[in-house]
Amino acid sequence: MPLKAVTANRLREGDVVYLTESGLWSNWLNQATVSNDAAAQEGLLQRAEADVAARKIVAPYLIDLIEVDGILQPTSTRENIRAAGPTVRADYRTAPLVA
């Protein structure tokens, strides 16, 4: 079974977050709880669903990971982008409106 972790988005800010061993949500992938056991992975998703019900997060799901030199890395391009943060240039967000 591949190594997996649970990711979601924080409901209030929309931030990408990862479920930690303590049951909290972190913005940092390397703080995520990981497992290569299907039953444990299902348990992680069930823990996440409790936070959906509590309106802390939305849309939790499992992502595939690899570990390289002790650093967790997503295997998909989509999850690499999510882990790295927004791809919108900062200068676009602060540009004045033009008519």
N, C-alpha and C positions, 0 to 999 in steps of 0.2 A: 504494500500500500504506500502511495507517495506521502511525503511529509506535507501536512496541511495546517492552516490556521484559520480562524474566523475573522472576517473583516465586515465592516458595516459603515454607515455614515451616522455621525452624531446628529440627532434630530434638530437641536437648537441652532448649531452653526453650519451643519453640513460637512464638517471635517471628516476625512477618512480616519477610521479608528480600527484598532485590533484588540481582541479580547485577551486579557492577561490572566496569569495564574490566579491572581487575587480576585478575579471576577470584575475588575475595573476595565475601562477602555483607554487605550493609549494611542497617541498619534504616531508612535514609533514602532515599526514592524519588529525590530529585534526584541521588544518587550512582550511580544505575543506568545501565548501558549501554543505549542506545536505538538502534533502527534502524527504517527504513521499507523495508528490503529483505528479501524473503521468504527468500532463501538465508542472509543474515546472521542473521535471526531463528531459523532452523532451527539454525544453528551455535551460537547462544546456548543454545538448549534442549539441544543435545548436550553442551555444557560443563556445564550444570546436572545432567544425568543422571550425569555422572562423580561429582558430589558426592552424589547419591542413593546410588550404589554405595558411596561412602566413608562413608555414614551421617552426613553433615553436615546434610542438608536432606531434606525430603519434599515430594512433590507439586508440582514446578515446572510453571509454565505461563506463557504469554504473556498480557500485559494490554495493552489499548489505552490510549494516552495522547494528550494534547494538551499543547502547550507554550504557556503564557500568561505573557508578560513574563519569559521565561527560567526559569519554574518549571514542572516537570512536574506534570501533574494527570491522574489516571485519569478515563476517560470514564464508568465505571459507578459506581452508588451503592455496590455491594459493595466495589469496590476503593478508593473514597474512604474507606469505613469502615475497611478493613484498613490503609490508609496512615495514618489518624489515630490508630490505636491502640485499645485496648479500650474498649468502650462501657459497661462495668459501672461503676457509681458506686463510688468508693473507700470510702465509708462503709458500703456493703453488704458489702464484703469483711472489714471489721473489726468488724462487729456481733456481739455476743455471741449464743451459741446460747440458745434458749428452749425449755423443755419443754412 
